[in-house]
Structures are given as C-alpha cells and as structure tokens.
Amino acid sequence: MNNTSTNPYDPDLTQEQEKLVSKLTNDDLIRIDLMLLSDASVHRRKVARLIGTAMMRLKDDYIGIPDVFYARRIMKMVDDGYLEAYGNLRRMRFSEVKLTEKTYNFKISKKAQKEFETRESHFFAESEILFDNKQYNHSIETLTHGLKLYPESVKLNKTCAFVYFKIKDYKKAFIYLDKAINYDVADSTLPYIKGGWKFELGLYKEAIVEFSKIINLNQSYFNDTIYQYRAMAYMYLGEYEKALNDYRLIPKDGYDIGLYSRGKNNNLVSKEVLFERINTLGEKE
C-alpha cells in the first residue's frame, strides 16, 4: 500500500517569487544577510525567529520577498561558515543556528551595517521592535536619531506621536502628529487619528473640529465612523439635534458600539441614556 503524507518541508519559491528575488542586488543580499545575523547569537536560536525579525525590520524595503527566501540565505550562510546549524534547515520552525567565529570577520559587515543604520526604514523598524517590547524610552531615542536625518519623515513623526501618546505625554504626542499632518496634508488618516485622540481625552469640541475637516474632504472610507464619532462628541456636549443629524448618516452596519468606551470624561451619561435622548428627538419629529 502506498502511503502519502503532507510534505513536512518548507515550500520552494514559486516562479513569480523567483523573478522577484532575481531583481535583488548584491547590496540587497548583504543587507538581508546582516539583518539575519544581527539577531543571531553564540547560543542556538530558532531559524524562524531570525527570519521573522529580519522580515519585520525590512518589510518596507523588500515587499513580497517570502520567508523561504530568507531561509535560503540562512542555508547559504551555514554553507559559507557564518552560522552553525542544528536540525533540518528545510524546516525553519524546527531548526536552529548559532554564530561561528568566522562571523566576526565578516569583511563587509561594518560598511554595510553603517549604511543600513542611516536608513529611514531602520529607525522605523527598530523603534517598532522596542515599542512592542515596552521599551518606550529607547524607542523614542531611536526615533529622535532618525528624525535628525529625516526631519520631514511622516512615518517617523507619526510613530513618535504614538509612543508619546502611549506613555501619556499628550502634549508631545500632538506636536509630532501635527508635524506628520503638515508633511502629508493629503493623508486623511492623520487628522482621523488626531480626532480620535481628542475624543478619548474628552476634548470633544476639538475632536469635532478634526472630524469635520475629514468630512469636508468627502472621503467616504471614513464616513461611517467619523459621523458616529462626531455624533457622540455632540451628545457628550449636550448638542443632541446635531448628534441626531449625524446618526442619520450612519449606515446600520456601520455602527460601532465600541466607541462608547473611548471617552474619558467622568461626567459622561450612560449609553442607554444617550440612546433614549436620541430616540426621543426622533419621535418629536
């Protein structure tokens, strides 16, 4: 009897993926290899971990490059003596590698690493990793260095705003978010974020100003939540007729009950009371 089973090994590159990776230059390969090596250790580490970290840090530079290609680069570095392997490298989730002495003599590493560490994408990726690990001050330090080189970077200013908002330094959060907005006036997601933050902090009049800006841009993608946000802001200010007008513009499937939990004003009326007031206004008409 012929038994068949699922292939336990990582897949090969598809023809489309082969075409994509064939466009990588030698400098690109150096950057990818160095990123893989940067998370390796003199102790064993999972191949999947190295690949996942490298792909996250390089996601904006090498879009569409699959994990199996990164696995292929690790195999090559094992063959070249830069890494020592444990387990079958064709199974990235079940194999490990560690650094060898030869790695420290990687002749091109200093030049390539210096070039990489001055890229906007490096500062962004590094700050995200630090943020995910709750190292908020280090994340800010990394972003500050990046902004010295790329002061008009929307991505870095926006990320810096998010970190400051997380640590409740709201003044600096809005300073950096405003910079991002000024450098990309066409991106309506930025005033949307600003309006959402103002709403969460109970600054409803200021939130309404931001939501109105987005509505005036006539970008339907945001209208469902924007009208609801603005309606709730009006309700919390006691302007119920304006709130009712906005609620009428929200599709039935566009309502998000979760927005109720985002206000921080201690004097907010309950959800049930708000609905009762809205319904009462509707009945009067």
MARLUMKE-869677 format. One record per residue (C-alpha): residue number from 1; residue in three letters; x, y, z. Coordinates in nm, 2 decimals. Example, Ala and Ser with C-alpha at 12.3 -4.5 7.8 and 13.67 -1.06 7.14 Angstrom:
{mitor 1; ALA; {1.23; -0.45; 0.78}}
{mitor 2; SER; {1.37; -0.11; 0.71}}
***
This chain:
{mitor 1; MET; {0.00; 0.00; 0.00}}
{mitor 2; ASN; {0.13; 0.34; -0.10}}
{mitor 3; ASN; {0.11; 0.59; 0.20}}
{mitor 4; THR; {0.11; 0.96; 0.12}}
{mitor 5; SER; {0.16; 1.24; 0.37}}
{mitor 6; THR; {0.18; 1.61; 0.37}}
{mitor 7; ASN; {0.53; 1.74; 0.28}}
{mitor 8; PRO; {0.69; 1.83; 0.61}}
{mitor 9; TYR; {0.95; 2.07; 0.45}}
{mitor 10; ASP; {0.92; 2.44; 0.37}}
{mitor 11; PRO; {0.80; 2.51; 0.02}}
{mitor 12; ASP; {1.02; 2.61; -0.27}}
{mitor 13; LEU; {1.00; 2.95; -0.43}}
{mitor 14; THR; {0.73; 2.99; -0.69}}
{mitor 15; GLN; {0.82; 3.11; -1.04}}
{mitor 16; GLU; {0.68; 3.45; -0.95}}
{mitor 17; GLN; {0.88; 3.47; -0.63}}
{mitor 18; GLU; {1.20; 3.36; -0.82}}
{mitor 19; LYS; {1.15; 3.65; -1.06}}
{mitor 20; LEU; {1.11; 3.89; -0.77}}
{mitor 21; VAL; {1.42; 3.78; -0.58}}
{mitor 22; SER; {1.63; 3.78; -0.90}}
{mitor 23; LYS; {1.60; 4.16; -0.90}}
{mitor 24; LEU; {1.78; 4.18; -0.57}}
{mitor 25; THR; {2.12; 4.34; -0.60}}
{mitor 26; ASN; {2.44; 4.22; -0.42}}
{mitor 27; ASP; {2.39; 4.51; -0.18}}
{mitor 28; ASP; {2.04; 4.39; -0.11}}
{mitor 29; LEU; {2.16; 4.04; -0.03}}
{mitor 30; ILE; {2.43; 4.19; 0.21}}
{mitor 31; ARG; {2.16; 4.38; 0.40}}
{mitor 32; ILE; {1.94; 4.08; 0.43}}
{mitor 33; ASP; {2.22; 3.86; 0.55}}
{mitor 34; LEU; {2.34; 4.12; 0.80}}
{mitor 35; MET; {1.99; 4.16; 0.94}}
{mitor 36; LEU; {1.96; 3.78; 0.98}}
{mitor 37; LEU; {2.30; 3.77; 1.15}}
{mitor 38; SER; {2.21; 4.07; 1.38}}
{mitor 39; ASP; {1.95; 3.86; 1.57}}
{mitor 40; ALA; {2.17; 3.55; 1.58}}
{mitor 41; SER; {2.37; 3.46; 1.89}}
{mitor 42; VAL; {2.66; 3.25; 2.01}}
{mitor 43; HIS; {2.37; 3.04; 2.15}}
{mitor 44; ARG; {2.12; 2.84; 1.95}}
{mitor 45; ARG; {1.82; 3.04; 1.82}}
{mitor 46; LYS; {1.53; 2.93; 1.61}}
{mitor 47; VAL; {1.57; 2.99; 1.24}}
{mitor 48; ALA; {1.20; 3.11; 1.22}}
{mitor 49; ARG; {1.28; 3.37; 1.48}}
{mitor 50; LEU; {1.57; 3.52; 1.28}}
{mitor 51; ILE; {1.36; 3.52; 0.97}}
{mitor 52; GLY; {1.06; 3.68; 1.14}}
{mitor 53; THR; {1.27; 3.96; 1.29}}
{mitor 54; ALA; {1.45; 4.03; 0.97}}
{mitor 55; MET; {1.13; 4.04; 0.76}}
{mitor 56; MET; {0.97; 4.28; 1.01}}
{mitor 57; ARG; {1.26; 4.52; 1.00}}
{mitor 58; LEU; {1.29; 4.51; 0.62}}
{mitor 59; LYS; {0.92; 4.49; 0.53}}
{mitor 60; ASP; {0.91; 4.83; 0.37}}
{mitor 61; ASP; {1.23; 4.77; 0.16}}
{mitor 62; TYR; {1.17; 4.42; 0.03}}
{mitor 63; ILE; {0.79; 4.39; -0.02}}
{mitor 64; GLY; {0.68; 4.05; -0.14}}
{mitor 65; ILE; {1.01; 3.87; -0.06}}
{mitor 66; PRO; {0.89; 3.54; 0.11}}
{mitor 67; ASP; {1.02; 3.38; 0.42}}
{mitor 68; VAL; {1.15; 3.08; 0.23}}
{mitor 69; PHE; {1.40; 3.31; 0.05}}
{mitor 70; TYR; {1.53; 3.43; 0.39}}
{mitor 71; ALA; {1.56; 3.06; 0.49}}
{mitor 72; ARG; {1.76; 3.01; 0.17}}
{mitor 73; ARG; {2.00; 3.29; 0.28}}
{mitor 74; ILE; {2.05; 3.12; 0.62}}
{mitor 75; MET; {2.13; 2.80; 0.44}}
{mitor 76; LYS; {2.39; 2.98; 0.23}}
{mitor 77; MET; {2.55; 3.14; 0.54}}
{mitor 78; VAL; {2.57; 2.79; 0.70}}
{mitor 79; ASP; {2.74; 2.67; 0.39}}
{mitor 80; ASP; {2.98; 2.97; 0.40}}
{mitor 81; GLY; {3.06; 2.90; 0.76}}
{mitor 82; TYR; {2.90; 3.21; 0.92}}
{mitor 83; LEU; {2.64; 3.00; 1.10}}
{mitor 84; GLU; {2.63; 2.66; 1.25}}
{mitor 85; ALA; {2.31; 2.46; 1.20}}
{mitor 86; TYR; {2.11; 2.22; 1.42}}
{mitor 87; GLY; {1.83; 2.02; 1.27}}
{mitor 88; ASN; {1.70; 2.03; 0.91}}
{mitor 89; LEU; {1.71; 2.38; 0.77}}
{mitor 90; ARG; {1.43; 2.29; 0.52}}
{mitor 91; ARG; {1.21; 2.32; 0.83}}
{mitor 92; MET; {1.26; 2.67; 0.96}}
{mitor 93; ARG; {1.03; 2.63; 1.25}}
{mitor 94; PHE; {1.21; 2.32; 1.38}}
{mitor 95; SER; {1.58; 2.41; 1.32}}
{mitor 96; GLU; {1.83; 2.63; 1.50}}
{mitor 97; VAL; {2.15; 2.82; 1.42}}
{mitor 98; LYS; {2.42; 3.00; 1.61}}
{mitor 99; LEU; {2.71; 3.23; 1.52}}
{mitor 100; THR; {3.06; 3.10; 1.44}}
{mitor 101; GLU; {3.40; 3.26; 1.48}}
{mitor 102; LYS; {3.40; 3.34; 1.11}}
{mitor 103; THR; {3.11; 3.57; 1.15}}
{mitor 104; TYR; {3.32; 3.82; 1.34}}
{mitor 105; ASN; {3.55; 3.85; 1.04}}
{mitor 106; PHE; {3.26; 3.94; 0.80}}
{mitor 107; LYS; {3.47; 4.18; 0.60}}
{mitor 108; ILE; {3.19; 4.39; 0.45}}
{mitor 109; SER; {2.98; 4.40; 0.77}}
{mitor 110; LYS; {3.10; 4.73; 0.91}}
{mitor 111; LYS; {3.05; 4.92; 0.58}}
{mitor 112; ALA; {2.71; 4.76; 0.50}}
{mitor 113; GLN; {2.58; 4.79; 0.86}}
{mitor 114; LYS; {2.67; 5.16; 0.88}}
{mitor 115; GLU; {2.49; 5.22; 0.55}}
{mitor 116; PHE; {2.19; 5.04; 0.67}}
{mitor 117; GLU; {2.17; 5.21; 1.01}}
{mitor 118; THR; {2.13; 5.55; 0.84}}
{mitor 119; ARG; {1.81; 5.45; 0.65}}
{mitor 120; GLU; {1.47; 5.58; 0.75}}
{mitor 121; SER; {1.33; 5.22; 0.74}}
{mitor 122; HIS; {1.59; 5.11; 1.00}}
{mitor 123; PHE; {1.48; 5.38; 1.26}}
{mitor 124; PHE; {1.12; 5.29; 1.20}}
{mitor 125; ALA; {1.16; 4.92; 1.23}}
{mitor 126; GLU; {1.39; 4.94; 1.53}}
{mitor 127; SER; {1.15; 5.17; 1.71}}
{mitor 128; GLU; {0.86; 4.94; 1.65}}
{mitor 129; ILE; {1.05; 4.64; 1.79}}
{mitor 130; LEU; {1.14; 4.85; 2.10}}
{mitor 131; PHE; {0.78; 4.96; 2.13}}
{mitor 132; ASP; {0.65; 4.61; 2.11}}
{mitor 133; ASN; {0.89; 4.52; 2.39}}
{mitor 134; LYS; {0.76; 4.81; 2.60}}
{mitor 135; GLN; {1.10; 4.99; 2.58}}
{mitor 136; TYR; {0.93; 5.32; 2.52}}
{mitor 137; ASN; {1.22; 5.55; 2.61}}
{mitor 138; HIS; {1.46; 5.36; 2.39}}
{mitor 139; SER; {1.20; 5.37; 2.11}}
{mitor 140; ILE; {1.18; 5.75; 2.14}}
{mitor 141; GLU; {1.56; 5.77; 2.14}}
{mitor 142; THR; {1.58; 5.57; 1.82}}
{mitor 143; LEU; {1.31; 5.79; 1.66}}
{mitor 144; THR; {1.49; 6.11; 1.77}}
{mitor 145; HIS; {1.81; 6.00; 1.60}}
{mitor 146; GLY; {1.61; 5.92; 1.29}}
{mitor 147; LEU; {1.43; 6.25; 1.28}}
{mitor 148; LYS; {1.77; 6.43; 1.29}}
{mitor 149; LEU; {1.84; 6.27; 0.95}}
{mitor 150; TYR; {1.48; 6.27; 0.82}}
{mitor 151; PRO; {1.30; 6.56; 1.00}}
{mitor 152; GLU; {1.01; 6.56; 0.75}}
{mitor 153; SER; {0.95; 6.19; 0.77}}
{mitor 154; VAL; {0.58; 6.13; 0.81}}
{mitor 155; LYS; {0.64; 5.78; 0.92}}
{mitor 156; LEU; {0.89; 5.87; 1.20}}
{mitor 157; ASN; {0.69; 6.17; 1.32}}
{mitor 158; LYS; {0.37; 5.96; 1.33}}
{mitor 159; THR; {0.54; 5.68; 1.51}}
{mitor 160; CYS; {0.69; 5.92; 1.76}}
{mitor 161; ALA; {0.35; 6.06; 1.83}}
{mitor 162; PHE; {0.21; 5.71; 1.90}}
{mitor 163; VAL; {0.49; 5.63; 2.15}}
{mitor 164; TYR; {0.43; 5.96; 2.34}}
{mitor 165; PHE; {0.06; 5.90; 2.34}}
{mitor 166; LYS; {0.12; 5.56; 2.49}}
{mitor 167; ILE; {0.33; 5.70; 2.78}}
{mitor 168; LYS; {0.06; 5.97; 2.83}}
{mitor 169; ASP; {0.28; 6.26; 2.72}}
{mitor 170; TYR; {-0.01; 6.40; 2.52}}
{mitor 171; LYS; {0.15; 6.74; 2.45}}
{mitor 172; LYS; {0.44; 6.59; 2.27}}
{mitor 173; ALA; {0.22; 6.33; 2.10}}
{mitor 174; PHE; {0.01; 6.61; 1.94}}
{mitor 175; ILE; {0.33; 6.80; 1.84}}
{mitor 176; TYR; {0.47; 6.51; 1.65}}
{mitor 177; LEU; {0.13; 6.42; 1.50}}
{mitor 178; ASP; {0.08; 6.78; 1.38}}
{mitor 179; LYS; {0.42; 6.76; 1.21}}
{mitor 180; ALA; {0.32; 6.44; 1.03}}
{mitor 181; ILE; {-0.01; 6.61; 0.92}}
{mitor 182; ASN; {0.18; 6.92; 0.79}}
{mitor 183; TYR; {0.42; 6.70; 0.59}}
{mitor 184; ASP; {0.14; 6.50; 0.43}}
{mitor 185; VAL; {-0.17; 6.71; 0.41}}
{mitor 186; ALA; {-0.34; 6.46; 0.17}}
{mitor 187; ASP; {-0.34; 6.18; 0.43}}
{mitor 188; SER; {-0.68; 6.19; 0.60}}
{mitor 189; THR; {-0.59; 5.91; 0.84}}
{mitor 190; LEU; {-0.37; 6.15; 1.03}}
{mitor 191; PRO; {-0.65; 6.40; 1.13}}
{mitor 192; TYR; {-0.86; 6.09; 1.19}}
{mitor 193; ILE; {-0.61; 5.97; 1.45}}
{mitor 194; LYS; {-0.59; 6.32; 1.59}}
{mitor 195; GLY; {-0.97; 6.35; 1.63}}
{mitor 196; GLY; {-0.98; 6.00; 1.79}}
{mitor 197; TRP; {-0.72; 6.10; 2.04}}
{mitor 198; LYS; {-0.90; 6.43; 2.12}}
{mitor 199; PHE; {-1.22; 6.23; 2.17}}
{mitor 200; GLU; {-1.05; 5.97; 2.40}}
{mitor 201; LEU; {-0.92; 6.26; 2.62}}
{mitor 202; GLY; {-1.27; 6.41; 2.65}}
{mitor 203; LEU; {-1.17; 6.72; 2.43}}
{mitor 204; TYR; {-1.50; 6.69; 2.24}}
{mitor 205; LYS; {-1.51; 7.04; 2.08}}
{mitor 206; GLU; {-1.15; 7.00; 1.95}}
{mitor 207; ALA; {-1.24; 6.65; 1.83}}
{mitor 208; ILE; {-1.54; 6.78; 1.63}}
{mitor 209; VAL; {-1.31; 7.03; 1.45}}
{mitor 210; GLU; {-1.09; 6.74; 1.34}}
{mitor 211; PHE; {-1.38; 6.51; 1.23}}
{mitor 212; SER; {-1.54; 6.80; 1.04}}
{mitor 213; LYS; {-1.22; 6.85; 0.85}}
{mitor 214; ILE; {-1.23; 6.49; 0.73}}
{mitor 215; ILE; {-1.60; 6.51; 0.64}}
{mitor 216; ASN; {-1.53; 6.81; 0.43}}
{mitor 217; LEU; {-1.27; 6.61; 0.24}}
{mitor 218; ASN; {-1.56; 6.39; 0.13}}
{mitor 219; GLN; {-1.36; 6.06; 0.17}}
{mitor 220; SER; {-1.64; 5.80; 0.21}}
{mitor 221; TYR; {-1.40; 5.55; 0.35}}
{mitor 222; PHE; {-1.41; 5.72; 0.69}}
{mitor 223; ASN; {-1.77; 5.85; 0.69}}
{mitor 224; ASP; {-1.93; 5.56; 0.89}}
{mitor 225; THR; {-1.70; 5.60; 1.19}}
{mitor 226; ILE; {-1.64; 5.98; 1.15}}
{mitor 227; TYR; {-2.01; 6.06; 1.17}}
{mitor 228; GLN; {-2.05; 5.83; 1.47}}
{mitor 229; TYR; {-1.75; 5.98; 1.64}}
{mitor 230; ARG; {-1.88; 6.34; 1.58}}
{mitor 231; ALA; {-2.24; 6.24; 1.68}}
{mitor 232; MET; {-2.11; 6.11; 2.01}}
{mitor 233; ALA; {-1.90; 6.42; 2.06}}
{mitor 234; TYR; {-2.21; 6.63; 2.01}}
{mitor 235; MET; {-2.40; 6.42; 2.25}}
{mitor 236; TYR; {-2.14; 6.45; 2.52}}
{mitor 237; LEU; {-2.16; 6.83; 2.48}}
{mitor 238; GLY; {-2.54; 6.81; 2.50}}
{mitor 239; GLU; {-2.60; 6.91; 2.14}}
{mitor 240; TYR; {-2.85; 6.64; 2.07}}
{mitor 241; GLU; {-3.00; 6.77; 1.75}}
{mitor 242; LYS; {-2.66; 6.78; 1.58}}
{mitor 243; ALA; {-2.59; 6.44; 1.71}}
{mitor 244; LEU; {-2.92; 6.31; 1.56}}
{mitor 245; ASN; {-2.83; 6.46; 1.22}}
{mitor 246; ASP; {-2.50; 6.28; 1.22}}
{mitor 247; TYR; {-2.65; 5.95; 1.33}}
{mitor 248; ARG; {-2.89; 5.96; 1.04}}
{mitor 249; LEU; {-2.59; 5.94; 0.81}}
{mitor 250; ILE; {-2.45; 5.62; 0.96}}
{mitor 251; PRO; {-2.55; 5.30; 0.78}}
{mitor 252; LYS; {-2.70; 5.03; 1.01}}
{mitor 253; ASP; {-2.39; 4.81; 0.95}}
{mitor 254; GLY; {-2.15; 5.09; 1.01}}
{mitor 255; TYR; {-2.23; 5.15; 1.38}}
{mitor 256; ASP; {-1.95; 5.06; 1.63}}
{mitor 257; ILE; {-2.07; 5.02; 1.99}}
{mitor 258; GLY; {-1.71; 5.01; 2.10}}
{mitor 259; LEU; {-1.67; 5.38; 2.06}}
{mitor 260; TYR; {-1.86; 5.43; 2.38}}
{mitor 261; SER; {-1.57; 5.31; 2.58}}
{mitor 262; ARG; {-1.32; 5.56; 2.44}}
{mitor 263; GLY; {-1.44; 5.88; 2.62}}
{mitor 264; LYS; {-1.26; 5.97; 2.94}}
{mitor 265; ASN; {-1.48; 6.25; 3.07}}
{mitor 266; ASN; {-1.61; 6.15; 3.42}}
{mitor 267; ASN; {-1.94; 6.33; 3.36}}
{mitor 268; LEU; {-2.05; 6.12; 3.06}}
{mitor 269; VAL; {-2.41; 6.00; 3.06}}
{mitor 270; SER; {-2.46; 5.63; 3.01}}
{mitor 271; LYS; {-2.51; 5.46; 2.67}}
{mitor 272; GLU; {-2.87; 5.38; 2.74}}
{mitor 273; VAL; {-2.95; 5.75; 2.83}}
{mitor 274; LEU; {-2.78; 5.87; 2.51}}
{mitor 275; PHE; {-2.99; 5.63; 2.30}}
{mitor 276; GLU; {-3.31; 5.74; 2.49}}
{mitor 277; ARG; {-3.24; 6.10; 2.42}}
{mitor 278; ILE; {-3.17; 6.04; 2.05}}
{mitor 279; ASN; {-3.48; 5.83; 2.01}}
{mitor 280; THR; {-3.69; 6.10; 2.19}}
{mitor 281; LEU; {-3.56; 6.36; 1.94}}
{mitor 282; GLY; {-3.66; 6.13; 1.66}}
{mitor 283; GLU; {-4.01; 6.08; 1.79}}
{mitor 284; LYS; {-4.07; 6.45; 1.83}}
{mitor 285; GLU; {-4.02; 6.49; 1.46}}
***
